[in-house]
């Protein structure tokens, strides 16, 4: 179970870094920094969010793969996974 805790801690650290980036963006906008600098920060946040999205999706896929659920429940999990992918890829 220690790998789960380690993964959770890494993911939480990633989320905290994103929060820090968002707070820095807010300060830059409040201080009326250059538009180029603000756009660069937005792009960095978007990249960080996309990275987080991939980590969470990968975890979801792994859970789905390793599931030993009955066929009916496995089908439902598959539909839920597809729904999540559609939401994430919009």
C-alpha positions as a Markdown table, in Angstrom:
| # | Residue | x | y | z |
|---|---|---|---|---|
| 1 | Unk | 0.0 | 0.0 | 0.0 |
| 2 | Unk | 3.0 | 2.4 | 0.4 |
| 3 | Unk | 3.0 | 2.9 | -3.4 |
| 4 | Unk | -0.6 | 4.2 | -3.2 |
| 5 | Unk | 0.3 | 6.6 | -0.5 |
| 6 | Unk | 3.4 | 7.7 | -2.4 |
| 7 | Unk | 1.3 | 8.3 | -5.6 |
| 8 | Unk | -1.3 | 10.1 | -3.6 |
| 9 | Unk | 1.4 | 12.4 | -2.0 |
| 10 | Unk | 2.9 | 13.1 | -5.4 |
| 11 | Unk | -0.5 | 13.9 | -6.9 |
| 12 | Unk | -1.3 | 16.2 | -3.9 |
| 13 | Unk | 2.0 | 17.9 | -4.4 |
| 14 | Unk | 1.2 | 18.5 | -8.0 |
| 15 | Unk | -2.1 | 20.0 | -7.1 |
| 16 | Unk | -0.5 | 22.3 | -4.6 |
| 17 | Unk | 2.0 | 23.5 | -7.3 |
| 18 | Unk | -0.9 | 24.2 | -9.6 |
| 19 | Unk | -2.6 | 26.2 | -6.8 |
| 20 | Unk | 0.6 | 28.2 | -6.4 |
| 21 | Unk | 0.7 | 28.8 | -10.1 |
| 22 | Unk | -2.9 | 30.0 | -10.0 |
| 23 | Unk | -2.2 | 32.3 | -7.1 |
| 24 | Unk | 0.8 | 33.8 | -8.9 |
| 25 | Unk | -1.4 | 34.4 | -12.0 |
| 26 | Unk | -3.9 | 36.2 | -9.8 |
| 27 | Unk | -1.2 | 38.4 | -8.4 |
| 28 | Unk | 0.2 | 39.1 | -11.8 |
| 29 | Unk | -3.2 | 40.1 | -13.1 |
| 30 | Unk | -3.9 | 42.3 | -10.1 |
| 31 | Unk | -0.6 | 44.0 | -10.5 |
| 32 | Unk | -1.4 | 44.5 | -14.2 |
| 33 | Unk | 1.7 | 42.7 | -15.4 |
| 34 | Unk | 2.4 | 42.5 | -19.1 |
| 35 | Unk | 0.0 | 40.4 | -21.2 |
| 36 | Unk | 2.7 | 38.2 | -22.5 |
| 37 | Unk | 3.8 | 37.3 | -19.0 |
| 38 | Unk | 0.2 | 36.5 | -18.0 |
| 39 | Unk | -0.4 | 34.4 | -21.1 |
| 40 | Unk | 2.8 | 32.5 | -20.4 |
| 41 | Unk | 1.6 | 31.8 | -16.9 |
| 42 | Unk | -1.8 | 30.6 | -18.2 |
| 43 | Unk | 0.0 | 28.3 | -20.7 |
| 44 | Unk | 2.1 | 26.9 | -17.8 |
| 45 | Unk | -1.0 | 26.3 | -15.7 |
| 46 | Unk | -2.7 | 24.6 | -18.6 |
| 47 | Unk | 0.3 | 22.3 | -19.1 |
| 48 | Unk | 0.2 | 21.5 | -15.4 |
| 49 | Unk | -3.5 | 20.7 | -15.5 |
| 50 | Unk | -3.1 | 18.5 | -18.5 |
| 51 | Unk | -0.3 | 16.6 | -16.7 |
| 52 | Unk | -2.6 | 16.1 | -13.7 |
| 53 | Unk | -5.4 | 15.0 | -16.0 |
| 54 | Unk | -3.1 | 12.3 | -17.5 |
| 55 | Unk | -2.0 | 11.1 | -14.1 |
| 56 | Unk | -5.6 | 10.7 | -12.9 |
| 57 | Unk | -6.8 | 9.1 | -16.2 |
| 58 | Unk | -3.9 | 6.7 | -16.1 |
| 59 | Unk | -4.9 | 5.7 | -12.6 |
| 60 | Unk | -8.5 | 5.3 | -13.6 |
| 61 | Unk | -7.4 | 3.1 | -16.6 |
| 62 | Unk | -5.2 | 1.0 | -14.4 |
| 63 | Unk | -8.1 | 0.4 | -11.9 |
| 64 | Unk | -10.4 | -0.5 | -14.8 |
| 65 | Unk | -7.8 | -3.0 | -16.2 |
| 66 | Unk | -7.2 | -4.7 | -12.9 |
| 67 | Unk | -10.9 | -5.0 | -12.0 |
| 68 | Unk | -12.2 | -8.5 | -11.5 |
| 69 | Unk | -15.8 | -7.3 | -11.6 |
| 70 | Unk | -18.6 | -9.4 | -13.2 |
| 71 | Unk | -19.2 | -8.8 | -16.9 |
| 72 | Unk | -22.2 | -6.5 | -16.4 |
| 73 | Unk | -20.3 | -4.3 | -13.9 |
| 74 | Unk | -17.3 | -4.3 | -16.1 |
| 75 | Unk | -19.4 | -3.0 | -19.0 |
| 76 | Unk | -20.8 | -0.3 | -16.7 |
| 77 | Unk | -17.2 | 0.7 | -15.7 |
| 78 | Unk | -16.3 | 0.8 | -19.3 |
| 79 | Unk | -19.2 | 3.1 | -20.1 |
| 80 | Unk | -18.2 | 5.4 | -17.1 |
| 81 | Unk | -14.6 | 5.4 | -18.3 |
| 82 | Unk | -15.6 | 6.4 | -21.8 |
| 83 | Unk | -17.8 | 9.2 | -20.4 |
| 84 | Unk | -14.8 | 10.5 | -18.4 |
| 85 | Unk | -12.6 | 10.5 | -21.5 |
| 86 | Unk | -15.2 | 12.4 | -23.4 |
| 87 | Unk | -15.4 | 15.0 | -20.7 |
| 88 | Unk | -11.7 | 15.3 | -20.4 |
| 89 | Unk | -11.1 | 15.6 | -24.1 |
| 90 | Unk | -13.6 | 18.4 | -24.8 |
